[in-house]
């Protein structure tokens, strides 16, 4: 059993590769959280009701909205968490 089993960090970027936040599960028994970045705001549980069916946020560098289906992001995070050899992945969110 790997020490990384059940954890993962999905780094979210805009199409121009600017960071827009992270969806993370740092401990196997912890709930999934969205971290927009310390300078943007506090972490919160994810997904919240407002994140359904489309998760969206704003790139503070481009000043444009980006987003993706919450189901697609949840699936990508689940795949990452299930892979005990990988704990970190980056995904680009399209402009809305």
Secondary structure, 3 states (H helix, E strand, C coil): CCCCCCCEEEEEECCCCCEEEEEEECCCCCCCEEECCCCCCCCEECCCHHHCCEEEEEECCCCEEEEEEHHHHHHHHHHHHHCCCCCEEEEECEEC
